[in-house]
Amino acid sequence: MNVIGDLKRAIDTFYYNIILSLAELHWSLMRGLILMGHTIETINQWLIEQAFAPLIQQTNASLNVAVSFAFIIALLILG
């Protein structure tokens, strides 16, 4: 019976299991953060394309006359 060898093997197995558990925990956290970042980026792109671009175009079209009128008044006042 090799008691010292068995004890070393048990300690090595214990260390290995601790390191494996830490690696699994780290991977799970990183995977969650990556997926969360990807989801936020996807929602951001959707908002840019579907909400803000049409809103900016509509605002630009509706304020075109008002801005032109204000520009003409500013030119008349400033000379």
N, C-alpha and C positions, 0 to 999 in steps of 0.2 A: 504494500500500500504506500503510495506516494502522497502523503498528506500535504506536503509543501507545494507540490505541483498542482494538486487539486485546489488548494487554497488560492494559488496564483491564478488558476483558470477561473475560479469563482469571482475573484476581484476584477480580473480583466473583463469578464462577462458583465459584471455590474457596471463598470466604467463605460463599456460599449453601449449598454442599454440606456444609460444616462445621456451619453452623447447623441445616440439615435433619437431619443425623445426630444432633446433640445433642437436637433436638426428638423424633426417633423414639426415642432411648434413654430420654429422660425419660418419654414416653408409655408405653413398654413397662414401665418400672419402676412408674409410677403405676397402670397397669392391673393389674399383678401384685399390688400392695399392696391395691388395691380388691377384687380377687377373693379374696385371702386373708382380708381382713376380713369379707367377705360369707360366706365359708365358715365362719369361726369363729363368726360370729353365728348362722348356721343350725344349726350343731352345738350351740351353747349353748341355743338355743330348744328343740331336740329333747331335750336332756338335761333341761331344766326340765320339759317337758311329759311325757316318757315315763319318766324315772328318778326325779327328785326329788319330784315331786308325789305319785305313788303311795307312795313311801317315807315321806314325811312323814305321809300319811294312815294308813298302816299303823302307823307308830310312835305316832302320836297315839291310834289305837284300842287298841293294846296297852298303852300306859302310862296310859290313862285311869283305870283302877282304882287303880294304884299311886300316881298323883298325888293322887287323891281321898283315899286312905288316909293319905298323908303330910300332906295338908292338915288332916285331922281330928286327927292326932296333934300337929301343930304348934299347932292351936287349943287342944287339951287341955293341952299343956305351957305355953304362953304365957298361957293363961287367957283 
